[in-house]
Amino acid sequence: MSSQLNLNALRVFVQVAESGSFTAAAQALDLPTSNVSRYVAQLERQIGQRLLERSSRQLRLTSVGQGLFDTLQPWWGALRQAEQDLLDQRTRLSGRLRICIPSEVGPVLFAGALADFASQHPDLELHCQTNLEGPGVLMQDFDLALLMCRGALPDSSLVVQPLCSFDCQVVAAPALIEQYGMPSSLEELEHLPCITTDTALDGQAWQFVLPDGRFHVLNVPSRFRVNSGLLAGAGVVKGLGFAILARQGCETDIAQGRLVPVPLPLSPAPLRLVLAYTHRRHLSNSARALIEYLKEQGESGTLPGLDTN
């Protein structure tokens, strides 16, 4: 018998003995069946003894094969466990991860997902805060932020990954339409009372989507500036001005006659929810794992009320 046995051949032999067939062992090892047979034959030549009795119906160990398997199986099982432990250590997340989510929609969409993520990684400290400060929040030492934006973000220092978007509609109260008439062009809105965002969308002007995908920026007058979709919705129902709202948020008010959709030649830019971090910040394994997790949750439809486009 050769004094040096082939470790790959030993591994294959143990798998054949555990699986009960060459075919099943080949599938478990992701090897061609011919390679499995060749490894076992090589091992038998080295030992100088038959290890397996082969027949058309079954495969059984010889007495020599049984003795070798009894010796190898605990050792090989421990080796596989050690391999799995090393893999788990590489994928185990630890340290601190600071994230920020939008204060209104964030908890509704992500409370369950963030709690699940934290429970899956018990060595990770997940610090989650809510606000609507826009891209500037990333200057406050957050590792990652989920931001609401419309159109292009003005801060080019950000790395942005889209998560989902919400179609929007220009709406107004019936009393406001009766007072000012129904506008038919974007230019008319520049002379009508409007409700605009403050910090929530970084003070951006209204934006509409052009046929080529670029954005048309419209500066509108406003005496009611808010950083909340709920505040904007309440203001437009009270007749304080025209407003751009997410369709999901104003469908009921339109159906019940409290709001009227304003038909315009261009559609408002959708409200986007994006994952963002700064170029200057090294993205940790924990942040990468959370990004992938949230994207998977969005694509699978697990997040409540999330319409991924």
C-alpha positions as CSV (number, residue, x, y, z in Angstrom):
1,M,0.0,0.0,0.0
2,S,1.2,3.5,-0.8
3,S,2.3,5.4,2.3
4,Q,0.7,8.6,1.1
5,L,-3.1,8.5,0.4
6,N,-4.8,11.0,-1.8
7,L,-6.9,13.3,0.4
8,N,-9.3,14.1,-2.4
9,A,-9.8,10.4,-2.9
10,L,-10.5,9.9,0.8
11,R,-13.0,12.8,0.7
12,V,-14.8,11.2,-2.3
13,F,-14.8,7.8,-0.7
14,V,-16.4,9.1,2.5
15,Q,-19.1,10.9,0.4
16,V,-19.8,7.7,-1.6
17,A,-20.2,5.7,1.6
18,E,-22.5,8.4,3.1
19,S,-24.6,8.8,0.0
20,G,-24.9,5.1,-0.9
21,S,-24.2,5.6,-4.6
22,F,-21.7,7.2,-7.0
23,T,-24.4,9.3,-8.6
24,A,-25.6,10.8,-5.3
25,A,-22.0,11.4,-4.2
26,A,-21.2,13.2,-7.5
27,Q,-24.2,15.5,-7.0
28,A,-23.2,16.3,-3.5
29,L,-19.6,17.0,-4.5
30,D,-20.5,18.8,-7.7
31,L,-18.3,16.4,-9.7
32,P,-18.8,14.2,-12.8
33,T,-19.8,10.6,-11.8
34,S,-16.8,9.4,-13.8
35,N,-14.4,11.4,-11.6
36,V,-16.0,9.9,-8.4
37,S,-15.5,6.4,-9.7
38,R,-11.9,7.2,-10.7
39,Y,-11.1,8.5,-7.2
40,V,-12.5,5.4,-5.5
41,A,-10.6,3.1,-7.9
42,Q,-7.4,5.1,-7.3
43,L,-7.8,4.7,-3.5
44,E,-8.4,1.0,-3.8
45,R,-5.2,0.6,-5.9
46,Q,-3.2,2.5,-3.3
47,I,-4.6,0.4,-0.4
48,G,-4.5,-2.8,-2.4
49,Q,-8.0,-3.9,-1.2
50,R,-11.5,-3.6,-2.4
51,L,-13.5,-1.0,-0.5
52,L,-16.8,-1.3,-2.2
53,E,-18.9,-4.2,-3.5
54,R,-20.6,-2.9,-6.7
55,S,-23.7,-4.4,-8.2
56,S,-26.4,-3.1,-10.5
57,R,-28.8,-2.7,-7.6
58,Q,-26.8,-1.6,-4.6
59,L,-23.4,-0.4,-3.3
60,R,-22.1,-1.7,-0.1
61,L,-18.9,-1.4,1.9
62,T,-16.5,-4.3,2.2
63,S,-15.1,-5.1,5.7
64,V,-12.0,-3.1,4.8
65,G,-14.1,-0.3,3.4
66,Q,-16.2,-0.2,6.5
67,G,-13.2,0.0,8.8
68,L,-11.7,2.8,6.7
69,F,-15.0,4.7,6.7
70,D,-15.4,4.3,10.5
71,T,-11.9,5.8,10.9
72,L,-12.4,8.7,8.4
73,Q,-16.0,9.7,9.0
74,P,-15.5,11.5,12.4
75,W,-12.4,13.2,11.2
76,W,-14.0,14.3,7.9
77,G,-17.1,15.5,9.8
78,A,-15.0,17.6,12.1
79,L,-13.1,19.1,9.1
80,R,-16.3,20.1,7.4
81,Q,-17.6,21.7,10.6
82,A,-14.4,23.6,10.9
83,E,-14.8,24.8,7.4
84,Q,-18.3,25.9,8.1
85,D,-17.2,27.7,11.3
86,L,-14.6,29.7,9.3
87,L,-17.2,30.6,6.8
88,D,-19.6,31.8,9.5
89,Q,-16.8,33.9,11.1
90,R,-16.2,35.6,7.7
91,T,-19.8,36.4,7.3
92,R,-20.6,37.3,10.9
93,L,-21.3,41.1,11.2
94,S,-20.0,43.0,14.2
95,G,-19.3,46.6,15.3
96,R,-21.6,49.5,15.0
97,L,-23.7,50.6,12.0
98,R,-25.4,54.0,12.1
99,I,-28.2,54.6,9.7
100,C,-30.9,57.2,9.1
101,I,-34.3,56.7,7.6
102,P,-37.1,59.2,6.6
103,S,-39.1,60.0,9.7
104,E,-42.6,59.5,8.1
105,V,-42.4,56.6,5.6
106,G,-39.2,55.0,7.0
107,P,-40.7,53.3,10.1
108,V,-43.8,52.1,8.2
109,L,-41.7,50.5,5.5
110,F,-38.6,49.4,7.3
111,A,-39.4,48.7,11.0
112,G,-39.9,45.0,10.5
113,A,-37.0,44.6,8.1
114,L,-34.5,46.4,10.3
115,A,-35.6,44.4,13.4
116,D,-35.2,41.2,11.4
117,F,-31.7,42.2,10.2
118,A,-30.7,43.1,13.7
119,S,-31.9,39.7,15.0
120,Q,-30.0,37.9,12.3
121,H,-26.7,39.6,13.4
122,P,-26.6,39.5,17.2
123,D,-22.9,40.8,17.3
124,L,-23.9,44.0,15.3
125,E,-24.9,47.3,17.0
126,L,-27.5,48.8,14.8
127,H,-28.2,52.5,15.5
128,C,-31.2,53.8,13.6
129,Q,-32.5,57.4,13.7
130,T,-35.3,59.1,11.8
131,N,-35.4,62.5,10.2
132,L,-36.1,64.4,7.0
133,E,-33.0,66.5,6.6
134,G,-32.1,65.3,3.1
135,P,-28.5,64.5,1.9
136,G,-27.0,66.8,4.6
137,V,-27.7,64.1,7.2
138,L,-24.7,62.1,5.9
139,M,-22.4,64.8,7.3
140,Q,-23.5,63.8,10.8
141,D,-21.4,60.6,10.9
142,F,-24.0,58.2,9.6
143,D,-22.7,55.2,7.7
144,L,-25.8,55.0,5.5
145,A,-29.0,56.9,4.8
146,L,-32.3,56.2,3.1
147,L,-33.3,59.5,1.5
148,M,-36.5,60.7,-0.2
149,C,-35.6,62.7,-3.4
150,R,-37.3,63.9,-6.5
151,G,-35.2,64.1,-9.7
152,A,-31.5,64.2,-9.4
153,L,-29.7,64.6,-6.1
154,P,-27.7,67.9,-6.2
155,D,-24.9,66.4,-4.1
156,S,-22.5,64.7,-6.5
157,S,-20.3,63.4,-3.6
158,L,-22.9,60.8,-2.8
159,V,-23.0,57.2,-3.9
160,V,-26.7,56.5,-4.6
161,Q,-28.5,53.2,-5.1
162,P,-32.2,53.3,-5.9
163,L,-34.5,51.3,-3.8
164,C,-38.0,52.2,-5.0
165,S,-40.1,55.0,-6.4
166,F,-43.6,56.5,-6.0
167,D,-45.5,58.0,-8.9
168,C,-46.7,61.5,-8.2
169,Q,-49.6,63.8,-9.1
170,V,-50.2,67.5,-9.0
171,V,-53.4,68.1,-7.1
172,A,-55.5,70.9,-5.6
173,A,-58.7,71.4,-3.6
174,P,-61.9,72.0,-5.6
175,A,-62.2,75.4,-3.9
176,L,-58.8,76.5,-5.1
177,I,-59.6,75.3,-8.7
178,E,-62.8,77.4,-8.5
179,Q,-60.9,80.4,-7.4
180,Y,-57.9,80.3,-9.8
181,G,-59.2,78.0,-12.6
182,M,-57.6,74.7,-13.8
183,P,-54.0,75.3,-15.0
184,S,-53.2,73.7,-18.3
185,S,-49.5,74.5,-18.6
186,L,-46.5,74.4,-16.3
187,E,-45.9,78.2,-16.7
188,E,-49.3,79.0,-15.2
189,L,-48.2,77.3,-11.9
190,E,-45.4,79.9,-11.6
191,H,-48.1,82.5,-10.8
192,L,-50.3,80.3,-8.6
193,P,-50.0,79.5,-4.8
194,C,-48.2,76.2,-4.3
195,I,-47.1,74.0,-1.4
196,T,-43.3,73.2,-1.6
197,T,-40.9,71.1,0.4
198,D,-38.3,72.5,2.7
199,T,-35.6,70.2,4.2
200,A,-37.3,66.9,3.1
201,L,-36.3,67.2,-0.5
202,D,-33.4,69.6,0.2
203,G,-35.4,72.6,-0.8
204,Q,-35.7,71.4,-4.4
205,A,-38.0,73.2,-6.8
206,W,-40.7,71.3,-8.5
207,Q,-39.4,68.9,-11.2
208,F,-41.2,67.3,-14.1
209,V,-40.0,64.5,-16.4
210,L,-39.1,65.5,-20.0
211,P,-39.6,63.0,-22.9
212,D,-35.8,62.4,-23.0
213,G,-35.7,61.5,-19.3
214,R,-34.2,64.8,-18.2
215,F,-35.9,67.0,-15.7
216,H,-37.6,70.3,-16.2
217,V,-37.2,72.5,-13.1
218,L,-40.1,74.8,-12.2
219,N,-39.8,77.5,-9.5
220,V,-43.2,78.1,-8.0
221,P,-44.4,80.6,-5.4
222,S,-45.1,79.2,-1.9
223,R,-46.2,80.5,1.4
224,F,-46.6,77.1,2.9
225,R,-43.3,75.2,2.9
226,V,-43.2,71.9,4.7
227,N,-40.9,68.9,5.3
228,S,-43.6,66.3,5.5
229,G,-45.9,64.6,3.0
230,L,-48.6,64.6,5.7
231,L,-48.4,68.3,6.2
232,A,-48.4,68.9,2.5
233,G,-51.5,66.7,2.2
234,A,-53.3,68.5,4.9
235,G,-52.4,71.9,3.4
236,V,-53.6,71.0,-0.1
237,V,-57.0,69.7,1.2
238,K,-57.4,73.0,3.1
239,G,-56.9,74.9,-0.2
240,L,-53.5,76.5,0.7
241,G,-52.1,75.7,-2.7
242,F,-51.4,73.3,-5.5
243,A,-49.1,70.4,-4.4
244,I,-47.3,67.4,-5.7
245,L,-48.2,64.3,-3.8
246,A,-47.5,60.6,-4.1
247,R,-50.4,59.0,-5.9
248,Q,-50.7,56.3,-3.2
249,G,-51.1,59.1,-0.6
250,C,-53.9,61.0,-2.3
251,E,-56.0,58.4,-4.1
252,T,-58.6,58.4,-1.3
253,D,-58.9,62.2,-1.2
254,I,-59.4,62.2,-5.0
255,A,-61.9,59.4,-4.9
256,Q,-63.9,61.2,-2.2
257,G,-63.8,64.6,-3.9
258,R,-61.5,66.4,-1.5
259,L,-58.8,66.8,-4.1
260,V,-58.8,67.2,-7.9
261,P,-55.9,65.9,-10.1
262,V,-54.4,68.6,-12.3
263,P,-53.8,67.4,-15.9
264,L,-50.5,68.8,-17.2
265,P,-48.4,68.2,-20.3
266,L,-45.5,66.7,-18.2
267,S,-45.7,64.3,-15.2
268,P,-44.1,65.3,-11.9
269,A,-40.8,63.5,-11.3
270,P,-41.5,60.4,-9.1
271,L,-40.6,60.5,-5.5
272,R,-37.6,58.2,-5.1
273,L,-36.4,56.3,-2.0
274,V,-32.6,55.8,-2.3
275,L,-29.8,54.3,-0.3
276,A,-26.9,56.8,-0.1
277,Y,-23.5,57.2,1.4
278,T,-20.6,59.5,0.8
279,H,-17.6,58.8,-1.4
280,R,-15.3,59.7,1.5
281,R,-16.7,56.9,3.7
282,H,-15.4,53.4,3.5
283,L,-18.5,51.2,3.2
284,S,-18.2,48.5,5.9
285,N,-19.2,44.9,5.4
286,S,-22.2,45.6,7.7
287,A,-23.4,48.5,5.5
288,R,-23.0,46.4,2.4
289,A,-24.9,43.5,3.9
290,L,-27.8,45.9,5.0
291,I,-27.9,47.4,1.5
292,E,-28.2,44.0,-0.1
293,Y,-30.8,42.9,2.5
294,L,-33.0,45.9,1.9
295,K,-32.8,45.6,-1.8
296,E,-33.7,41.9,-1.6
297,Q,-36.7,42.8,0.7
298,G,-37.9,45.4,-1.8
299,E,-37.5,43.1,-4.8
300,S,-39.4,40.3,-3.1
301,G,-42.3,42.5,-2.1
302,T,-41.7,41.9,1.6
303,L,-41.7,45.6,2.6
304,P,-45.2,46.8,3.2
305,G,-46.7,49.3,0.7
306,L,-43.4,49.3,-1.4
307,D,-43.8,49.7,-5.1
308,T,-40.5,49.1,-6.7
309,N,-40.0,50.5,-10.2
